[in-house]
Amino acid sequence: FSTCGLFRNLQNILQIHNAYTAQAVGEQTTKLVVGNLTRNITEDHIRDIFGTYGPLKSVELAIDRVVNLPKGFAHVEFERREDAENALDHMNGGQVDGNVVR
């Protein structure tokens, strides 16, 4: 079990915790955390894929500064909650560049 793998698992746990916390306090979020992305993915790919579900406010692809490659997750923020929910319904468990995203 590598240190890098442990760090990614901790990141996923924190993202899940933050999502549940936001739901528990009734926050109406339009931001999705998209995980399990390959290192081939760019912000433009994310914009093209998720932009089909509605206008996007922002896309932030996490980059590992040491190797200058994507870390495997991105934050995608929509202008409307309905569009974020629609993207979640269609993309959760779907494939992007051969990986099943969650």
Secondary structure, DSSP 8 states (H G I E B T S, - for coil): --HHHHHHHHHHHHHHHHHHHHHHTT----EEEEES--TT--HHHHHHHHGGGS-EEEEEEEEETTTTEEEEEEEEEESSHHHHHHHHHHHTT-EETTEE--
